[in-house]
Amino acid sequence: LDWAGNYAQMLGVNHTEEFKEVTRLYLMLHADHEGGNVSAHTTHLVGSALSDPYYSYAAGVCGLAGPLHGLANQECLRWLKDTQKALNGQEPTVAILTKYAQDTLASGKVIPGFGHGVLRKTDPRYMIQRAFAAKHFPDDPLFKLANVCYEAIPPV
């Protein structure tokens, strides 16, 4: 049993291979946050003052609330769900989402999830998540919408 599979088993949720696989994915996607992002840097910085470890951890968690860090994931999900409502049951297509994106940007709003503060191409973590979702949840309406957005929005 590998490290991630063992961790998944210790969580006690279930002992299926699917849960071990999603745990591996989750841990791998978050393993790169050892010190270069807001929350990890803040945790290290506060800890360097020999503060109580709880205060260091709490400071790092507070860094997640920013719209350019942890809150960014929530903003993407919120935007997708709002878009889903706006489509009112209509099947998302590249043409529909291109127009929706153009209208969104023309109204002065932003589309969260497109563009990264450091990366100048698609975030490889997203590509891994996308492949996982395509394999396990190809018919999920939210994944279908996100997939069409991936095709439609970057050229806008």
N, C-alpha and C positions, 0 to 999 in steps of 0.2 A: 504494500500500500504506500503510495507516495504521500508527501507532506500535506498537500491540499486535500487529498482523499481522506487522510487520517483526521485532519481538522474537521472536514465535513461530517465524518462519522462521530467525532466528539461533540459536535453541536447537537446531536441527537434528533435532528429533524426527521431524517429517514436514512436508510442505508442504500438507496438506489444509485446506480451509476450516473443517472441524469443529475441528481443533486450534487454528486461529487464533481461532475463535469462543470456545472454552473459555478460551483465554489472555486474550482481551479481558474475559471475565466475571471471571476470577480477578484481573486487574489492577484492574478497576473496583471490585470488592468490597473490595480492600485499599488502595485509594488514599486512603480517608478516615482512615487511621491516621497522619496527619502530626504529631501531637503531643499528642493528648488522651488516649491510653490509656497503660497501665502501661509497656509496652516502649518506646514512642516517647519518653515523658516521661523514663524512666530513661536512655535513650541520650543525650538532650539534656542532662540534668542532669549526668551523669558527664563528658560532653564539655565542659561549661561550666567545668570545673575544669582544662581544657587537658590532660586525660588522653590517653594514647595512644588513637587511634581504635579499635584492637582492643578495649581495655578498655571503651570506651563501648558498642561493639556487643555485646560479651559480656554486659555488665550488662543491656542491653535484652533479649537472648535469655533471660537468667535470669528476667526478668519474665514471660516466656511460660509458665513452669512453674506459675504460680499457677492454682488452680481457678476463679478469677473472670476469667481472661483467656484465654490460649492453650489451657490445659488444658481449658477449658470445652468446646471443640469435640470433643476426644477423649472427654470424659465423656459427651457426647451420643451419640456413635457407640457407645461401650461400652454405654450404656443401651439403645440400639436393638437392638444385637446380642444382649444378654442377654434382652431382651423377645422377640426373635425365637425364641431358644432355648426360652424359657418357653412360648411358644405352640405349640411342638412341631409345626410344620407346619400349624397351623390358620390359615385365612385371617383376617387382622385385620379387625375391624369396629368401628364406633363403640361399639357396646354392649360388646363384649369389652374394648376398650381403656379405656373409661370405668371399668369394674369393676376392671381391672388397675391403673389410676391411683389409684383410691380405695383399693385394698388396699395399694398402695405407700406412699401418704401416711399411711394409718392405721398402718402398721408403723414410722413415724418416719423413713422414708427420703425423699429428695427426688427430683424428676424433673428432671434437667438439661435446659436448653434452653428452659424456659418461665419467662419473667421475665427482664428485663434491668436492670442496675444503673442505667441512665439512661433508656432508652426505656420508655414506658408503653403502647406498643402493639406489634404485631408488627414485628420488625426488618425494615426494607425490604430489607436484604441477603438475608435468608432468602427473602423473596417473589421476588426475582430468581432465586435458586438454585432455588426451587421451580418457577418457570415454565420454567427451563432443563431441569430434570429431567423435568417433565411432557412437554416437547416431545421430548426425546432418549431418555429412559429410562422411559416410562410403565409398563412391565411389570416393572421391577426390583423384586424383593421388598422390599428395604430402603427404596426410595422409596415403595412402596405403604404400608409400615408407618409411615413418617414422615408421609405424607399423612393417614392415618387418625388418627395422634396429633395432628396439627394441628387436626383437626376435634373430636376427643374430649376432649383434656386441658384446654384453656383453661376450659371451663365447670366443671370439677371444682375 
